[in-house]
Amino acid sequence: MRSRFRLLWWLLAYASLGIGIVGIVVPGLPTVPFVLLSAFAAARGSQRLHAWLLAHRQFGPMIRDWEREGAVSRRAKRLAIAMMALCALVMFLTVPKWWMAASGTAFMAIVATWLWRRPEPRQ
């Protein structure tokens, strides 16, 4: 039974990492939450992937900050909120009904508020 769950964690870890990597180049698809989910799942299903993520030049510091204190750097917060604002603008310019853009923007505003309230890493 334990090995079956380990396989599911492993699958979730690699799928999340794949989606996160795609999010690097696809506007509107977030990278950070999927990488954090990948690290969470890898800690339960693939120690090798978890160690690789922690040692990664880009992902490692972000994951360690999150695992240690639930913290997000100010730079990451600003970048994420700027990307959400850009996506909101694109939605208002391209969707056929205004309420579609408004509902997407409202959801992003909730996420942005939650994100901004996260602590910043202690140096």
BELKA-V728040 format. One record per run of one state. SS is the DSSP state (a for helix, b for strand, c for the rest). FROM is the first residue (numbers start at 1). LEN is the number of residues. Records with the same first field share a line. If there is no record, write none. Layout:
# BELKA-V728040
SS->FROM-LEN  FROM-LEN
This chain:
# BELKA-V728040
c->1-1  26-6  46-1  56-3  70-4  95-3  118-6
a->2-24  32-14  47-9  59-11  74-21  98-20
